[in-house]
Amino acid sequence: MSSASSTDQAGDLRKATLLWRRPRRPAPLRPVLGQAEIVRAAMAIADAEGLEAVSMRRIAASLGFGATSLYWYVKSKEELFQLMFDAYMGEDEVPPHTSGGWREYAKQLATEARMAMHHHPWVPLLGIQLGLGPESLRYYRAATSIFVGFGLEPDAVVRILATLVSYVMGVAHNELA
């Protein structure tokens, strides 16, 4: 073996050793993927471009993941819509008890719900979601307790809330169409 080739090999060995000792740069952080992040991304797309623009592929691209990775957290588009509706319900607090009586309170509740739907124009397109998620349930319980505080029977409160929700959804849908 010639001295030139052994010198070349020694230099290559030093370079390789230096390569492994070189400090590594931290890998760029990927966004955290979970159900809440998926729902927020879906809501952002729906707010910007409408409900029809929401797709698993589109959500995944906005988060920097493949579409199939979303299905670990959300099983279907229908399930995604239920989660979006529940997240929407969690954005607002139930208005506090008013001194004007239950009718005045119902008017206040309906007005605030209508305004919230104008921030998320896709909500009326979802319609009333059958599953009561934790945020929907929280909102429903809080509103129910306030109506009961006005002296109304629980059955009457259920009818009032159902009527309010249907009415507000219909009005908001027409306004946003």
Summary of the structure (lengths in Angstrom):
residues: 177
radius of gyration: 27.3
end to end distance: 83.8
largest distance: 102.2
contacts: 456
relative contact order: 0.10
helix: 69%
strand: 0%
